[in-house]
């Protein structure tokens, strides 16, 4: 009995030892298969080319290299990988990393950006990533790029505060969640001024569904974007773009939100603003087919002119396919505040090609497209928009000598405001666009209608505006003369 027990004990120890020796190698083979499948998946869905090179498989770990290219961009990413085999990353444990969660593989990567051909090398810090493949084939990725502050040969400076990103994915790469954050980037050029981008974040949470279309949520947020110099600055604060895609039968329903806290233009501030767009009855299969064709075209490395023509043709094919479901786009909310009042609106457009052959006759699209758009614009906003033209006309009268020195001397701020008020109704009445607006209690209404290829504004045909001056309005230079 004791002899049997000793034999059994030795057998168990041998099996454990064999497993300890064999499992890492077996997981190494599985990790290589997963690595290859990952490159194939990324190449098929991202529009980039992921090429695996120099895969060296060992017992506890392996090494590999991946080259990432875009056919139309003269740069490439080179990723150097150290792959620790599961179920326990023994090589990392020997270095003091005591994480006992069983995994298929753990990959530490350094990704560097390099120029291709005659392009100058790019001096940017590497992107460090930690990828973990779970036993079920899913996994996580954590990426970080270190801050950098550098000065160029011409005195331009770059202050980059780094970035971080996290991604989770399932075994088939059909359910993916991604989050990225960049604290700030400041670029200063001595002759052009400064550009600042801060608190940039990206988020997406999608899952593959009908016809391979990825449904879910995505968003882009920008805390601040500003550029310019002492002469003037332009910027945005609190900009957010979000989208939600949901299945509706074999179609896609899409809702897009734009919000803006504040806009800065030439020291004048506007906002907040909001725009909500809903798209319905979008053919999921047609959208996926178009994406796949464009991805294949991108990888084909065709000349830009030829690629552009093919893309235009594919886009017309997509429109023809989508029209068979009568897709509609509705502006459910539009508002933008200015110091002179709030601009608001709504609208809805439909492309109904169910009884038309747009694929064979693209001109049929004009007849299939219909819709309405309503805008409400305060009178003070229109006056502000027309004031620059009025001022240019006054300047033209001054240059022509039609105004005396005494007239010019009296054109102060109050007199200028009085002139603008006086000629504003004439501009509205004779301008090819504003003459069609309807005034209601100090607010001008616009209703744009498209039917049967005809464009109407408040029920009247609209034509391309012609140039308008005070002279064309029949306005005499006497309106500028002092009493």
C-alpha positions in Angstrom: 0.0 0.0 0.0 2.8 2.4 0.9 4.6 1.5 -2.3 1.4 2.2 -4.3 1.0 5.6 -2.5 4.6 6.5 -3.3 4.1 5.6 -7.0 0.9 7.6 -7.2 2.6 10.5 -5.5 5.5 10.4 -8.0 3.0 10.1 -10.8 1.1 13.2 -9.7 4.3 15.1 -9.3 5.4 14.1 -12.8 2.1 15.1 -14.3 2.3 18.5 -12.5 5.9 18.9 -13.7 4.9 18.0 -17.2 2.0 20.4 -17.1 4.3 23.1 -15.8 6.7 22.5 -18.7 4.1 21.8 -21.4 1.3 24.3 -20.7 3.3 27.4 -21.4 4.5 26.0 -24.7 0.9 25.0 -25.6 -0.4 28.4 -24.6 2.5 29.9 -26.7 1.1 28.1 -29.8 -2.4 29.3 -29.0 -1.1 32.9 -28.5 0.5 32.8 -31.9 -2.8 31.8 -33.5 -4.6 34.5 -31.6 -2.0 37.1 -32.6 -2.4 36.2 -36.3 -6.2 36.3 -36.0 -6.0 39.7 -34.3 -3.9 41.2 -37.1 -6.3 39.8 -39.7 -9.3 41.3 -37.9 -7.7 44.7 -37.5 -6.6 44.8 -41.1 -10.2 44.0 -42.2 -12.0 46.5 -40.0 -9.7 49.5 -39.5 -8.6 50.5 -43.1 -5.0 50.0 -42.0 -2.6 47.2 -43.0 -1.3 45.2 -40.1 1.6 43.0 -41.1 3.2 40.5 -38.7 7.0 40.0 -38.9 9.7 38.1 -37.0 7.6 36.0 -34.7 10.0 34.0 -32.4 8.1 31.5 -30.2 9.8 30.4 -27.0 8.8 28.3 -24.0 7.7 31.0 -21.5 7.5 33.9 -23.9 7.8 34.9 -27.5 8.7 38.1 -29.4 7.1 39.6 -32.5 7.0 42.7 -34.7 4.0 44.3 -36.3 4.2 47.0 -39.1 1.2 49.2 -39.4 0.7 51.2 -42.6 -2.0 53.3 -44.4 -1.6 53.1 -48.2 -2.2 56.9 -48.7 -0.1 58.2 -45.8 3.7 58.2 -45.9 4.3 57.1 -42.3 4.3 53.7 -40.6 4.0 52.4 -37.1 6.4 49.7 -35.9 5.3 47.6 -32.8 7.8 45.5 -30.9 6.0 42.8 -28.8 7.0 40.7 -25.8 4.4 37.9 -25.5 4.2 36.2 -22.1 2.5 32.8 -22.4 -0.3 31.6 -20.1 -1.9 30.2 -18.1 0.4 32.1 -15.7 3.0 34.5 -17.1 5.9 32.8 -15.5 8.5 35.0 -17.1 6.9 38.0 -15.6 6.5 36.4 -12.2 10.3 35.7 -12.3 10.7 39.4 -12.6 8.5 40.2 -9.6 5.1 40.6 -11.4 3.0 38.4 -9.2 -0.4 38.4 -11.0 -2.0 35.0 -10.6 -5.1 35.5 -12.8 -4.9 32.8 -15.5 -4.7 34.2 -19.0 -4.0 32.9 -22.5 -1.2 35.5 -23.1 0.0 38.9 -21.9 1.6 41.2 -24.5 3.8 44.2 -23.7 4.4 46.4 -26.8 6.3 49.5 -27.7 4.9 51.3 -30.8 7.0 53.9 -32.6 6.1 56.3 -35.4 8.5 56.5 -38.3 8.5 58.3 -41.7 8.7 56.4 -45.0 10.8 57.1 -48.0 12.2 60.6 -48.2 10.0 62.0 -45.4 11.9 63.4 -42.3 11.9 61.2 -39.2 9.3 62.0 -36.6 10.5 62.7 -33.1 7.6 61.5 -31.0 7.6 59.3 -27.8 6.6 55.7 -28.2 3.2 54.4 -27.4 3.3 51.7 -24.7 0.5 49.1 -24.6 -0.4 46.2 -22.3 -2.7 43.6 -24.0 -4.2 40.7 -22.1 -5.9 37.8 -23.8 -8.3 35.9 -21.4 -8.7 32.2 -21.5 -12.0 32.6 -23.3 -10.3 34.6 -26.2 -11.5 38.0 -25.2 -9.2 40.6 -23.8 -8.2 44.1 -22.8 -5.7 46.7 -24.0 -4.3 49.6 -22.1 -2.2 52.2 -23.9 -0.2 55.2 -22.8 1.9 57.8 -24.5 4.3 59.9 -22.5 4.3 63.7 -22.5 6.7 65.6 -24.6 7.8 69.2 -25.0 10.1 70.1 -27.9 11.2 73.1 -30.0 11.8 73.0 -33.7 14.5 74.5 -35.9 12.2 77.6 -36.7 11.3 78.2 -33.1 8.0 76.3 -33.2 7.1 74.5 -29.9 5.0 71.5 -29.2 3.8 70.8 -25.6 2.0 67.4 -25.6 0.7 66.2 -22.2 0.5 62.6 -23.3 -2.6 60.4 -23.7 -4.1 57.1 -22.5 -6.6 54.7 -23.9 -8.4 51.5 -22.9 -10.2 48.9 -24.9 -12.1 45.6 -24.2 -13.1 43.1 -26.8 -14.7 39.7 -27.0 -13.3 36.6 -28.7 -14.8 37.4 -32.1 -14.1 41.1 -32.0 -17.8 41.8 -32.3 -18.3 43.6 -29.0 -15.8 46.4 -28.5 -15.6 49.2 -26.0 -13.0 52.0 -26.4 -12.1 55.0 -24.3 -9.3 57.5 -24.9 -8.2 60.8 -23.1 -5.8 63.5 -24.2 -5.3 66.2 -21.5 -3.8 68.9 -23.8 -1.8 69.8 -26.8 -0.3 73.3 -27.5 1.5 74.2 -30.7 3.1 77.6 -31.0 4.6 79.0 -34.3 6.4 82.4 -34.1 4.7 83.7 -37.3 1.3 82.0 -37.0 0.4 82.2 -33.3 -0.8 79.4 -31.0 -3.1 76.4 -31.2 -4.4 74.9 -28.0 -6.5 71.7 -27.7 -7.5 70.5 -24.3 -9.5 67.7 -22.6 -10.1 65.7 -25.7 -11.9 62.4 -25.1 -13.2 59.6 -27.2 -15.7 56.9 -26.3 -17.4 54.0 -28.2 -19.3 51.0 -27.1 -20.4 48.9 -30.0 -21.6 45.4 -30.8 -21.9 43.8 -34.3 -25.5 43.1 -35.3 -27.6 42.9 -38.4 -25.6 42.3 -41.6 -22.4 42.9 -39.6 -23.3 46.6 -38.8 -21.8 47.8 -35.5 -24.6 49.2 -33.3 -24.1 51.2 -30.1 -22.9 54.5 -28.8 -20.0 56.8 -29.7 -18.9 60.3 -28.6 -16.2 62.9 -29.0 -15.7 65.7 -26.4 -13.5 68.7 -26.7 -13.0 70.9 -23.6 -11.4 73.7 -25.6 -10.0 74.3 -29.1 -8.5 77.8 -29.8 -6.0 79.2 -32.3 -4.9 82.6 -33.5 -2.5 85.4 -32.5 -2.6 88.9 -31.1 -4.6 90.1 -34.2 -7.5 87.8 -33.3 -8.5 84.4 -32.0 -11.1 81.7 -33.0 -12.1 79.0 -30.6 -14.7 76.6 -29.3 -15.4 75.6 -25.7 -17.4 72.6 -24.5 -17.9 70.9 -27.9 -19.5 67.5 -27.9 -20.6 65.1 -30.6 -22.4 61.9 -29.8 -24.2 59.3 -31.9 -26.4 56.3 -31.1 -27.1 53.5 -33.6 -30.0 51.1 -32.9 -31.4 48.2 -35.0 -34.9 48.6 -36.5 -35.8 45.4 -38.3 -33.1 45.1 -41.0 -32.5 48.9 -40.9 -30.5 51.3 -38.8 -31.9 54.2 -36.7 -29.3 56.8 -36.0 -29.4 59.8 -33.6 -26.7 62.4 -33.6 -26.3 65.2 -31.0 -24.0 68.3 -31.4 -23.6 70.6 -28.5 -21.5 73.7 -28.0 -21.1 75.8 -24.9 -19.4 78.7 -26.5 -17.8 79.9 -29.7 -15.2 82.8 -29.9 -14.8 84.7 -33.2 -12.8 88.0 -33.2 -13.3 88.6 -29.5 -17.1 88.1 -29.8 -18.7 85.1 -28.0 -21.6 83.1 -29.2 -23.5 80.1 -27.7 -24.6 77.8 -26.4 -25.8 75.9 -29.4 -27.5 72.5 -30.0 -28.3 70.4 -33.0 -30.1 67.0 -32.9 -30.4 64.9 -36.1 -32.3 61.6 -36.5 -31.9 59.3 -39.4 -34.3 56.4 -40.0 -34.8 53.5 -42.4 -31.1 53.2 -43.3 -30.4 49.9 -45.0 -27.8 48.1 -42.7 -26.6 45.7 -45.4 -26.1 48.5 -47.9 -24.0 50.5 -45.4 -21.8 47.5 -44.5 -21.3 46.7 -48.2 -20.2 50.3 -48.9 -17.8 50.3 -46.0 -16.2 47.0 -47.0 -15.8 48.2 -50.6 -14.2 51.5 -49.5 -11.9 49.6 -47.1 -10.8 47.3 -50.0 -10.3 50.3 -52.2 -8.1 52.0 -49.6 -5.9 48.9 -49.4 -5.6 48.8 -53.2 -3.2 51.7 -53.2 -4.7 53.3 -56.3 -3.8 56.8 -57.6 -5.9 59.5 -55.7 -7.7 60.6 -58.9 -8.8 57.1 -59.8 -9.7 56.2 -56.2 -11.8 59.4 -56.0 -13.8 58.5 -59.1 -14.4 55.0 -57.9 -15.6 56.3 -54.5 -18.0 58.7 -56.2 -19.4 55.9 -58.2 -19.8 53.7 -55.1 -21.5 56.6 -53.2 -24.1 56.9 -56.0 -24.7 53.1 -55.8 -25.2 53.5 -52.0 -27.6 56.3 -52.4 -29.6 54.3 -54.9 -29.7 51.3 -52.6 -30.7 53.4 -49.5 -33.5 55.1 -51.5 -35.3 51.8 -51.8 -36.1 52.0 -48.1 -37.2 55.7 -48.3 -34.7 56.9 -45.6 -35.5 60.1 -43.8 -33.4 62.7 -41.9 -35.0 64.9 -39.4 -33.6 67.9 -37.6 -35.5 67.6 -34.3 -33.7 70.5 -32.6 -31.7 73.4 -33.7 -30.8 76.4 -31.5 -27.9 78.8 -31.4 -27.8 81.8 -29.1 -26.1 85.1 -30.0 -26.1 88.4 -28.2 -28.8 89.6 -30.6 -31.1 86.7 -30.0 -31.5 83.0 -30.6 -31.6 81.3 -34.0 -33.9 78.2 -34.0 -35.2 75.7 -36.5 -36.4 72.2 -37.4 -36.7 70.2 -40.6 -37.3 66.8 -42.3 -36.1 65.4 -45.6 -36.9 62.1 -47.3 -35.3 60.3 -50.3 -38.1 58.0 -51.6 -36.8 55.9 -54.5 -39.2 53.0 -54.0 -40.8 53.7 -57.4 -37.8 55.2 -59.2 -34.6 53.6 -60.7 -32.0 56.0 -59.3 -29.2 53.5 -60.0 -29.8 53.7 -63.8 -30.8 57.4 -63.9 -29.2 59.5 -61.1 -31.3 62.5 -62.2 -34.3 60.7 -60.7 -32.8 61.6 -57.3 -33.9 65.2 -57.7 -37.5 64.1 -58.1 -37.2 61.5 -55.2 -35.8 64.1 -52.8 -38.3 66.1 -50.8 -38.4 68.0 -47.5 -39.0 71.1 -45.4 -36.7 73.3 -43.2 -37.9 76.0 -40.9 -35.7 78.7 -39.4 -36.5 81.6 -37.1 -34.0 84.5 -37.2 -34.3 87.6 -34.9 -34.2 90.9 -36.8 -31.2 92.0 -34.8 -29.2 89.0 -36.1 -30.1 89.8 -39.7 -29.1 93.5 -39.1 -25.7 92.4 -37.8 -25.2 90.1 -40.8 -26.0 92.9 -43.3 -24.1 95.7 -41.5 -20.7 94.8 -43.0 -22.1 95.2 -46.5 -23.5 98.5 -45.6 -20.2 99.7 -44.1 -18.4 98.6 -47.3 -20.8 100.6 -49.4 -20.2 103.7 -47.2 -16.5 103.2 -47.6 -17.0 103.0 -51.4 -18.8 106.4 -51.3 -16.0 107.9 -49.3 -13.4 106.7 -51.8 -15.4 108.0 -54.8 -15.5 111.5 -53.3 -19.3 111.5 -53.1 -19.0 112.5 -49.4 -17.4 115.7 -48.3 -14.9 115.9 -45.4 -17.6 117.3 -43.2 -19.9 114.3 -44.0 -17.1 111.9 -43.1 -16.4 113.7 -39.9 -20.0 113.2 -38.8 -19.9 109.5 -39.5 -19.4 108.5 -35.8 -20.8 105.4 -34.1 -24.2 107.0 -33.4 -24.6 108.3 -37.0 -23.4 105.0 -38.4 -26.0 103.1 -36.3 -28.7 105.5 -37.5 -27.7 104.9 -41.1 -27.8 101.1 -40.7 -31.3 101.4 -39.2 -32.4 103.6 -42.0 -31.3 101.4 -44.9 -31.8 98.0 -43.3 -35.4 97.6 -44.6 -34.2 98.4 -48.1 -31.6 95.7 -47.9 -34.1 93.2 -46.6 -36.7 94.1 -49.3 -34.4 93.9 -52.3 -31.9 91.1 -51.4 -32.7 88.0 -53.4 -32.7 85.9 -50.2 -33.9 88.1 -47.3 -36.8 89.5 -49.4 -38.5 86.1 -49.1 -38.4 86.1 -45.3 -41.6 86.8 -43.4 -41.5 89.0 -40.3 -43.5 88.1 -37.2 -43.1 90.2 -34.1 -39.4 91.1 -34.7 -38.5 87.6 -35.9 -38.0 86.6 -39.5 -39.3 83.2 -40.5 -37.9 81.1 -43.3 -39.6 78.0 -44.6 -37.5 76.1 -47.2 -39.4 73.5 -49.2 -38.1 71.0 -51.8 -40.6 69.3 -54.0 -40.3 67.7 -57.5 -36.8 69.3 -57.9 -38.0 72.8 -57.1 -36.7 74.9 -54.2 -39.2 77.3 -52.6 -38.7 79.8 -49.7 -41.9 80.7 -48.0 -43.8 79.5 -51.1 -41.7 81.5 -53.6 -39.1 80.2 -56.0 -35.5 81.1 -54.9 -32.8 82.0 -57.4 -29.0 82.5 -56.9 -28.5 85.8 -55.1 -27.0 88.7 -57.1 -24.5 91.2 -55.8 -26.2 94.0 -53.8 -24.9 97.5 -53.1 -26.5 100.7 -51.9 -26.3 102.1 -55.4 -28.2 99.1 -56.7 -30.9 99.7 -54.1 -31.2 103.3 -55.4 -29.9 104.7 -52.1 -28.6 108.2 -52.5 -25.3 109.2 -50.9 -27.4 111.9 -49.2 -28.3 109.4 -46.4 -24.7 109.7 -45.2 -24.5 113.5 -45.3 -24.7 115.5 -42.1 -27.9 117.5 -41.6 
